[in-house]
Amino acid sequence: MKFWAILLIALVVVHCVFASGKQYSECSKKGGRHQISDLCKSGSTNCNNNYCKEKCRVENPKPKCGDGKSGTEDKNTCYCN
């Protein structure tokens, strides 16, 4: 019985570790800016404060889609700060 309890606890811990890693895997930091690639494709409205806080752990995000100018070159990328 103890064996199964320990095994179950170990599986839950392993699952939580891998699940938390996936949550933030789509956010990257380049040149001091947190960004999420391909979030602004096809008129998506996901480039917002809540999404940046959740995915990139940014405290006071200022999300915007790229506009092709310096610093926000990729129009498909959401820049969170």
PAGU-855429 format. One record per residue: residue number from 1; residue in three letters; x, y, z of N, C-alpha, C in turn. Coordinates in steps of 0.1 Angstrom, whole numbers. Layout:
<recs>
[rec NUM,ala,[X,Y,Z],[X,Y,Z],[X,Y,Z]]
...
</recs>
This chain:
<recs>
[rec 1,met,[8,-12,0],[0,0,0],[9,13,0]]
[rec 2,lys,[19,12,8],[28,24,9],[35,26,-5]]
[rec 3,phe,[38,15,-12],[45,16,-25],[36,24,-34]]
[rec 4,trp,[23,21,-35],[14,27,-44],[12,42,-41]]
[rec 5,ala,[11,45,-28],[10,59,-24],[22,67,-28]]
[rec 6,ile,[34,61,-26],[46,68,-30],[47,70,-45]]
[rec 7,leu,[43,60,-52],[43,60,-67],[33,71,-72]]
[rec 8,leu,[22,72,-66],[12,82,-70],[17,96,-67]]
[rec 9,ile,[23,98,-56],[28,111,-52],[39,115,-62]]
[rec 10,ala,[48,105,-65],[59,108,-75],[53,112,-88]]
[rec 11,leu,[43,105,-93],[37,108,-106],[31,122,-106]]
[rec 12,val,[24,125,-95],[18,139,-95],[29,149,-95]]
[rec 13,val,[40,148,-88],[51,157,-87],[57,159,-101]]
[rec 14,val,[60,148,-108],[65,148,-121],[56,155,-131]]
[rec 15,his,[43,152,-130],[33,158,-139],[33,174,-137]]
[rec 16,cys,[33,178,-125],[33,192,-121],[45,199,-127]]
[rec 17,val,[57,193,-126],[69,199,-130],[69,201,-145]]
[rec 18,phe,[64,191,-153],[64,192,-167],[53,201,-172]]
[rec 19,ala,[42,202,-165],[31,210,-169],[34,225,-167]]
[rec 20,ser,[41,228,-156],[45,242,-154],[55,247,-164]]
[rec 21,gly,[64,238,-169],[73,242,-179],[67,245,-192]]
[rec 22,lys,[56,238,-196],[49,240,-208],[42,254,-208]]
[rec 23,gln,[37,258,-197],[29,270,-196],[37,282,-201]]
[rec 24,tyr,[50,282,-198],[58,294,-202],[67,292,-213]]
[rec 25,ser,[66,280,-220],[75,277,-230],[73,286,-243]]
[rec 26,glu,[61,291,-245],[59,299,-257],[64,314,-256]]
[rec 27,cys,[68,318,-244],[73,331,-241],[88,331,-242]]
[rec 28,ser,[94,340,-249],[109,341,-250],[113,355,-247]]
[rec 29,lys,[126,357,-243],[131,370,-240],[142,373,-249]]
[rec 30,lys,[141,383,-258],[151,386,-267],[154,401,-266]]
[rec 31,gly,[166,405,-265],[170,419,-264],[163,426,-252]]
[rec 32,gly,[160,419,-241],[154,425,-230],[139,426,-230]]
[rec 33,arg,[133,421,-241],[118,422,-243],[113,408,-242]]
[rec 34,his,[102,406,-235],[94,394,-235],[85,394,-247]]
[rec 35,gln,[85,383,-254],[77,382,-266],[71,368,-269]]
[rec 36,ile,[60,368,-275],[53,355,-279],[51,354,-294]]
[rec 37,ser,[58,345,-300],[58,344,-315],[45,340,-320]]
[rec 38,asp,[41,344,-331],[29,340,-339],[16,343,-331]]
[rec 39,leu,[16,351,-321],[4,354,-314],[-5,364,-321]]
[rec 40,cys,[1,372,-330],[-7,383,-337],[-11,379,-351]]
[rec 41,lys,[-10,366,-354],[-14,361,-367],[-29,362,-368]]
[rec 42,ser,[-34,364,-380],[-49,363,-383],[-58,371,-374]]
[rec 43,gly,[-53,383,-370],[-62,392,-362],[-65,387,-348]]
[rec 44,ser,[-56,379,-342],[-59,373,-329],[-59,385,-319]]
[rec 45,thr,[-68,383,-309],[-69,394,-298],[-62,389,-285]]
[rec 46,asn,[-54,379,-286],[-47,373,-274],[-36,381,-269]]
[rec 47,cys,[-31,391,-277],[-20,399,-273],[-25,410,-263]]
[rec 48,asn,[-27,406,-250],[-33,415,-240],[-26,414,-227]]
[rec 49,asn,[-29,422,-217],[-23,422,-204],[-23,408,-197]]
[rec 50,asn,[-35,402,-197],[-37,389,-190],[-28,379,-196]]
[rec 51,tyr,[-28,378,-209],[-20,368,-216],[-5,369,-213]]
[rec 52,cys,[0,382,-214],[14,385,-211],[17,381,-196]]
[rec 53,lys,[8,385,-187],[11,382,-173],[12,367,-171]]
[rec 54,glu,[2,359,-177],[2,345,-175],[13,337,-182]]
[rec 55,lys,[16,341,-194],[26,333,-202],[40,338,-199]]
[rec 56,cys,[42,351,-197],[56,356,-196],[59,361,-182]]
[rec 57,arg,[50,360,-173],[52,365,-159],[57,379,-158]]
[rec 58,val,[51,388,-167],[55,402,-167],[45,409,-158]]
[rec 59,glu,[51,417,-149],[42,424,-138],[33,435,-145]]
[rec 60,asn,[39,444,-151],[31,455,-158],[33,455,-173]]
[rec 61,pro,[27,446,-179],[29,445,-194],[23,456,-202]]
[rec 62,lys,[29,459,-213],[24,468,-223],[24,461,-236]]
[rec 63,pro,[14,452,-238],[14,443,-249],[10,451,-262]]
[rec 64,lys,[17,447,-273],[14,452,-286],[20,443,-297]]
[rec 65,cys,[13,442,-308],[17,434,-319],[28,442,-326]]
[rec 66,gly,[37,435,-332],[48,442,-340],[43,450,-351]]
[rec 67,asp,[50,461,-354],[45,471,-364],[56,472,-375]]
[rec 68,gly,[66,464,-375],[76,464,-386],[87,474,-383]]
[rec 69,lys,[86,482,-372],[96,492,-369],[107,486,-360]]
[rec 70,ser,[117,493,-358],[128,488,-349],[123,485,-336]]
[rec 71,gly,[127,473,-331],[123,468,-318],[111,459,-318]]
[rec 72,thr,[102,461,-328],[90,453,-330],[89,450,-345]]
[rec 73,glu,[99,444,-350],[100,441,-364],[89,431,-369]]
[rec 74,asp,[87,420,-361],[79,409,-366],[64,412,-363]]
[rec 75,lys,[56,414,-374],[42,417,-372],[34,406,-366]]
[rec 76,asn,[39,394,-366],[31,382,-360],[34,380,-346]]
[rec 77,thr,[44,388,-340],[48,386,-326],[41,396,-317]]
[rec 78,cys,[38,391,-305],[32,399,-295],[44,403,-285]]
[rec 79,tyr,[46,416,-284],[57,421,-275],[50,426,-262]]
[rec 80,cys,[55,420,-251],[48,422,-238],[53,433,-230]]
[rec 81,asn,[65,438,-233],[71,450,-226],[80,457,-235]]
</recs>
